[in-house]
Amino acid sequence: MTLTAAGLCDIGTKRDSNQDTIAWAVSDDGQRALSVVADGMGGYEGGEIASQLASDTVMEALTPLLASGAQDTATLQDRIQDAITLANKRIHTVRSDHPKLSKMGTTLVLAWVQNNQACIAHLGDSRCYLLSGKTLTQLTRDDTVAQNMVDDGSITLEEVPRVPFRNVLTRALGSSDDARASFGHTNLAPGDRLILCSDGLTGAVTDADWPDIMAPAPSLEDQARRLVDISLDHQAADNVSVVLVQSI
């Protein structure tokens, strides 16, 4: 198995600034890959700074592992959590030192892929999906008030778009001292793709349409571009970010 990755980030059609940050890296032998999407919040400067801090910290902490060979699951999960905890501390430090940034925070979703397996970690409502053939599976659960209401039966999934506070987060980096991520794992077959994205994409383009949107594009770069372009055609109300990781 060889891994490849590509990504794209766009300001969208309604925002004055881009508070999303994306990053990815693939080992020199193509056997391991790390990818990140962070969606900042907290005002013009705050969101940009928080998402960049989170992405930079995670990449700084975990990219060196790409050259170290495959990691055992327990060690890998610990290292990922350590990186996320460090990112949270750095965001809190900036919040404390700069009162105008006191409300900044960010979502985070990351994927580490090795040996036909992916380890997914996230906080917030940025998502990771698995696209296998034409079958799209959401691998993360949104940390939002609306999702909690769906889970407890207060509303149906179809009612979520009509909930005025549907995007209120229950967990995010910077919002508390506790930055424990939710973890998940999945297997990848040759040709499978992971799709990491911010809610600018999921809010603009129904995920069931993604396989057909991506199908005509020959490369990962073109597939990411098609997803972003369609979201812009749909007047994406938020920044739009996509990172794709594929096993070949």
C-alpha angles and dihedrals in degrees: 000000000000122000129216131179141192137170147183135200125194133181091230126219104289109037128091093209139025111243095172123100127191133185140167141174134187125203117251091251092049093238100112133039137185123197134177139189121184125181112198129212136184108081137303099315099020099062093047093050095045096050092045092049091050095047095044093048095049093047092046092051100040108030093077088060090064089075093047098073128244116340124219112248098249094048092045093051091049092050092049092050091048090053092049092047090052091050090051091051092050092051091049091051092054091045090053095046096046116044093195088062095048094117099045122125141139145216118237135198122174137174130202114193126194137142094010090304133106128206111203125196127180150162122190130009103310105115145213123210134184116223111196112173101315095330113107119195125184109226100185134060119225114247094219138123089242093055090050088053091051091050094051093045097248091125137007124246089250090058095055095090089058095052107103094210095042093126097052106123125225093194134025140143110274096021095093143000089254109083100164108153128217111243132206137170135208139171123242125212122200108289095022118133134205115214116202114186147160123240090260087080099039091047093052106037126039107241092226087068096054099088092056092044092052098039099084094050114096099203137040089245091055092046091053090047092052092052092049094044092052090049089053090048086055090052096250106218094206139037111290122220131175133174119182126197119188134188114217 
